[in-house]
């Protein structure tokens, strides 16, 4: 029994890394089709990664050891988070060792090291990028925590597997707090993974870039790590939303191989739906000014807070 | 149908009303504000209709229809026309920024929950929850009235406040229909009076920004000339009024 779940856990750890670039390629493709472009191939992100790995890494003279270590730290922190979030199967061994708050902390750690690396070289772009990233994070993290609190209060646990079990059970009912949390989490996810209304991943325009400015000094295998970590982050948020708010079809421990296969298929379908929705949203809104981002995230914070407050009413009665 | 589901749907609708109140609070565009107000009334009428269904009180359906007809259709449409005639479909700004207003609003929601839940231990959970949310909607309406300069958005704050009153009234069982109809008509008359005032203000000051009224009364000018606080004559406070009430 334990052997099977360890194997499944291993499959998940590899699957998320393999799927993440495909997800980015898919979102880009859908967005390009919506804009009536042909768009790059779905496999383009993989080719980019291979190309970057084969290139030499150019490191600035002023860079310290932190600059070289940060990409690997960032990638591993996000990878651990991705391994913990239930994707196609709940109740996996890793999932028991870390809860939702740990996931928030892992993502926060990744962001911290990336911001430090942006400051490390001492160029003005890195500084701008880091300061903006931290400004966004300072609002996105409390909003995310409020959502986590709402969901955990409902499910009675911060363990994601328990949350999944509760959400797919019959006790959920119609709750406005869940809808508010869903919207809050979607807004946080868009801000954190640097998608369009907050940050444009496809531009190097100095006035607007946030993430790209921070990683401007990176090249070669370091950049490949950072790109992969970025795509993994988007996958983490999509998986998180799918696991909390659409936990159907997820395999549970004790079922056969077949249920894992079904769970995998359903998971890919969920990612496809989420990626499609993201692409449609990105194609239909304009990038907002950097100084309006705090308002956007204040809204997410408000939604999370309101969800918790409303939940408090129905709980005390 | 189980009692739990009944409660959950009532909670959902009343919670949505609070949410739309928040959206009213931060919406800075005139037409979007009017549409949101119509949405507010629609959510209110749904909530009232649900109360009518679970309480088995058919007269509440009439209340729901009144809310839908007057506040969901009639008042937004006529406000649209007023806004068009006054040429004020531009952005409106709040006194304090969006963030502080939202935080104050959150505090008000927490306050109303903290006040209503402990004092209504005796009654059933549906009425308690309705009263808590109704107080939140009322306080948010008041907040909107004090945080906006524009006369039209103040009117909307007033009307959304009245929606909160209707929610409170339907949550308590045994509210006679006569009172509801009279409240609805008094709101309509208040709306007509306010509409006339809007045109008068506009005629006199060329704007519906109510700061112009403050300037006219000479309350702001003293601050602006830097004469200090002590030269401002505050209206005498009638202390005896509070004791009598």
Interface residues (C-beta under 8 A of the other chain):
Chain A: X173 X174 X175 X176 X177 X180 X294 X295 X298 X299 X302 X305 X306 X309 X310 X312 X313 X314 X316 X317
Chain B: X4 X5 X7 X8 X9 X11 X12 X15 X16 X18 X19 X22 X26 X98 X99 X102 X105 X106 X109 X110 X113 X117 X125 X128 X129 X132 X133
